[in-house]
Amino acid sequence: MTLLVTNSPWGAHTHPLFRRLSILKIEEIHKFQVACFMYKVYKGLMLPYLSAMFCLNETIHPPGTRHANNFHIVVHRTSLLKSTIRIAGPVLWNSLDAKLKSSISIYSFKHKYKKVLLV
């Protein structure tokens, strides 16, 4: 039995199939959605009450700090908090490349980040 879309044998590994079809896996879709949310927060495109949950390091540390344009990560004591958007969002955003963060539009950001995830 073969899979019709990819003409691959039954039980074939899915990672190469997803890459060949340029489809994101569930974990990658989650990262993609979180990164898009944080892009909107960073660029001021999000509703004010959602943006108020996040602040940049430059508002807490002196200006000229190396990571001034990164989001400040709130101290958290439980692993449950680590998976919330308030913690996971800034952690993911701070790990992104500066060129990617400086995309001029959400559409270019999505396009570039999808390429990063598909590598």
N, C-alpha and C positions, 0 to 999 in steps of 0.2 A: 504494500500500500504506500502511496506517495502523497505528499501534500500538494494540492493543486496550484497554489499561488507560487510556490518556490520550486516546485518540481524536485523536492528533496525527500529522502527516504523517511519513513515513519520512525520517530525516536531520535531524529537528528538534533544536535545541539542548537539551541535557539539564538545564542549570542551572534554567531556569524549571519544568521538569517535576518535578525533585526538590523544589523549593520548594512547588509546588502540592500535591504528595502528602505533604509534611512528612517527607521521607526525607533522611537525611544521606548525603553522598558519602563515599568511602573516607577521604580526608584528614580529614574532619570526624569520622568514627567513631573514627579514631586519636586525635584531640585529645580527644574525649569520654571515651574509655577512660583516657587519661593523666590527665585532670582528675579523674575518679572515683577513680582510684588515689591521687592526691595528696590528695583530700578525706579519704579513709580514713586516710592517714598523718597529716594535720593533726589529725583528730579522735581519733586513737589507736585506730582500728578495725582497723589492719593488724597483722600478726604482728610481734613485736618485732625479729626479725632483719632484716626488710625496713624497718621504721621507723628502725632504727639507721643506715641509709645517708644519712639526711637530718637536718639540724639547722636550727633557726630562727636568724635573725640575732641575736636577743637573747642567745643563748648565746655569741656571738663578740664582738659589739660592746657597748658600754655600754648599760644600760637607758635607755629614753626616746629611742632612735634612731628616726628617722622610719619606717624600714622594719623595725622590730623583729619584727613578726609575719610577715614574708616568710621564705621558705626561703633559706638561704645557698647560693649557686651556687659549686660547686667549680671551681677554676681548671683549665682544660683546654687542651691545646696542639694537639690534632688535631681535625679535623672529624668523624672517626668517633666520638669521645667525645661530641660535641655532640648526637648523635641517641640516646644512651642515656637510660634512664629517670632515671638519677642527675643528669643535666644538664637534659634536656628537661622533666622533671617540674617541678622548681622554676622554670624559666624560664616555663613555661605558667602555673603556679599564681600566680606573682608578677604576671603580667599580668592576672589576673582582677579583676573589680570586688569591692570589699570587701563589698557586700551579698550577692553571690553566694557568697563564701567563708564568710559567717556563716550559711548555711542551717542549719536545725535538724536536718535528716535527710538521708541520702543520696538519698532519693526526691525531696525538694524540690529538692536540688541538681541532680539529673539533669534534672528537669522545667525548672528555670530555665535551666540551661546549654544544653539542647537548643533552647530558644527563642532564646537568644543566637546559637547557631550557625546557626539557620535564617533569621536576618535578612539 
